[in-house]
Amino acid sequence: MASVQVAHLHQFLLPHSSTSSSSAAAACIGRPMHRRCRRLCRPVASLPAGPGSKTRREFIAETAIAPLALAALAAPSAPARSEEPALAEWERVYLPIDPGVVLLDIAFVPDDMNHGFLLGTRQTIMETKDGGNTWFPRSIPSAEDEDFNYRFNSISFQGKEGWIVGKPAILLYTSDAGESWDRIPLSAQLPGDMVYIKATGEKSAEMVTDEGAIYVTSNRGYNWKAAVQETVSATLNRTVSSGISGASYYTGTFNTVNRSPDGKYVAVSSRGNFYLTWEPGQAFWQPHNRAVARRIQNMGWRADGGLWLLVRGGGLFLSKGTGITEDFEEVPVQSRGFGILDVGFRSKEEAWAAGGSGILLRTTNGGKTWTRDKAADNIAANLYSVKFIDDNKGFVLGNDGVLLRYLG
């Protein structure tokens, strides 16, 4: 019986080209039929007979091919290799940290550019030994003595010496490229929270608080000297007649502060209604009215020594000329309605801007025109900071632990 079944199935499932459907059906009629074959025989017997009739296998094959042929005609042809979009110049680096961490600063040891540190909220300190391709959590016992959830705001290296500041008030120092960190005591009377630190030389650093206090040290942080005579609040409240809009009875703090390579500072008030500048040797911060209608989001320094200015809602302005000025002109940008939060210059001509909902913009002519890069379009995060360590090493820092690495 088994041999009959095999022959019977072979005859109707794999017919020869010379066998017509009618003869196949006739061969089946009158022959003992296995119950598994009845469904196969009935459709074959019902097919029209004739010289032009097809076998069941041919009929099924053509029926299956027809929709595929229609879909192929409807589908657009594959683009030529020259039409494919260029590879993005950034890649995401996935970090072993908790969701919700906001990355705040990054720095590398000048003597070993593969060795770096990454800071963030929720007491986050990450370390890399391969130039930023992979990162691992770094535990610093001197920063874990108290029951605080530190926000590490800023890090800077000069040679093998490094500094970290955070909130609540904490100052860390290393003299061996970050292999060990010591905690430096701070006065409880420190005005404001430390938001920025810059290593300036051997055992020397410059520190800024969000109330405008600037301190310098030259003995490893044991003593600090004030570089300005009073806080920004005291300066503005003392100079009510200065004509600065929003400066009267000012009690706010800095929203952002940025330092130029030659030591000048530009800071934006917490409400964004004016900005302030300071140069080495000045006793006080110098307030400036904003030259634009919308409130300021952030300000910083271009590679040529001029200023860039971001306003809330996505506008970007560049100062005319170099140095400190109140004369700005707007540059058209396609921010898709999302705010631009930071700008980082890779060179005098090339810079990158980052902002809300993964917006990335690039200029290659010093900021005159900007184009959008789609590298981060699918990343649901705000990109807060653009940092170029050198011409070939750059990073974009965002919330939810988002870190982008520049590929060049």
Residue, then its C-alpha position, 0 to 999 in steps of 0.5 A: m500500500a505504501s508503494v501505491q501511495v508514493a506512486h499516486l502522489h508522485q503522479f499528481l504532485l509532480p506530473h510530467s509535462s506531457t501528462s494533461s490534467s484530464s488524463a491525470a484525472a482519468a488515471c485517478i478515477g477508478r483507482p483505489m484512492h487514499r483519503r489524503c489524496r482526495r483533496l488533491c485529485r478533486p481540484v485537478a479533475s475540475l480543471p478545464a481539459g484541452p491542449g492549452s490546459k496547465t498542470r496544477r503545479e503550473f497553475i499554482a506557480e503562475t498564480a503565486i508569481a502574478p502578485l509578485a510581478l505586480a508588486a515589482l512593477a509598483a515598487p520603486s527601483a533601487p537607487a544607484r550607489s552614487e545616490e545613496p545617502a552619505l554615512a552619518e558623521w556621528e555614532r551613538v555610544y551606549l553606556p552602562i548607566d541608569p536611564g534618566v542620567v543627564l551627561l554634563d561634561i567630558a575631558f581627556v588626559p592630554d598625555d593620553m588621549n585614549h584616557g578620559f572621563l565623562l560626568g553627569t547627574r546622579q553621581t555619574i562618573m564614567e571612564t574610558k581607556d580606548g578613546g571613548n569607544t567604550w565606557f565603564p563606571r568609575s567609583i571615587p571613594s572620596a565622593e561617596d563618604e556622605d549621603f549625597n546624590y552629586r551632580f558633577n558639572s565640570i571636569s578639566f585636565q592640564g597634563k596629569e592634573g585634573w579637577i572635578v566640581g559638582k553640586p552640592a559643593i564638591l571639589l576633586y583633584t588628581s595628580d596622576a591622570g585620574e588613577s586616584w582622586d582627592r577631595i579638597p575641602l571648601s568653605a561653607q560660605l562659597p557663594g552659589d554652586m560650582v558650575y565650571i572649572k578650568a585647569t590652568g597650570e601646575k597645581s592651578a585652576e580657575m573656578v566659577t559659581d552660578e552666582g558669578a564668583i570666580y576663584v583662582t588657585s595656584n597651590r592645589g586648591y588649598n587656597w583660593k583667591a577671588a578674581v572679581q570683587e562681588t557677585v553678579s547680584a551685588t553688581l547689578n543691584r548696585t548699578v540699577s541705573s546702568g540701563i540693563s533690562g531686568a537687572s534691577y533687584y536681580t537675585g537670579t543665577f547664571n543659566t550658562v557660562n562659557r570660557s574662551p581659550d584666552g580666559k574671557y567669559v560670557a554668561v547668560s542670566s537665568r531668565g535669558n533677558f540679558y548676558l554678562t561678560w568678564e575679562p581677566g583684570q576686570a573687577f566686576w562682570q559687565p552686563h549687556n542688553r540682549a540685541v534680539a527680541r527673544r530670550i537668550q538660551n546660550m552663548g559661547w565663543r567661536a573659533d575665530g574669537g567672535l560670539w555665537l548666541l542662541v535664542r529660545g525657539g531655535g534662533l542662531f545669531l553670530s556677532k559681527g567681528t571678534g571679541i565682546t560686542e552687542d552687535f549680532e546678526e541672525v543666521p537662518v537655520q532649519s531647527r524644525g521648531f526645536g530649540i538649539l542648545d549648544v554650539g561646538f567649533r571643530s575648526k574656524e570653518e566647521a562647527w556643530a549645533a545640537g538641541g532638542s529632539g536630537i537636532l544636529l546642524r553643521t556648518t563648513n563656512g564659519g556659521k554662515t549656512w547650516t545643514r541638518d545631519k540626520a544622525a540623531d533623528n531617531i534618538a528621542a533625547n535632547l542634546y545639551s552639549v557639543k565638545f570637541i577635544d581636538d580636530n578628530k575627537g568630538f562628542v555630543l552629550g544629552n539626557d537619558g545617557v545619550l552620547l554621540r561620538y564624532l567619526g569624521 
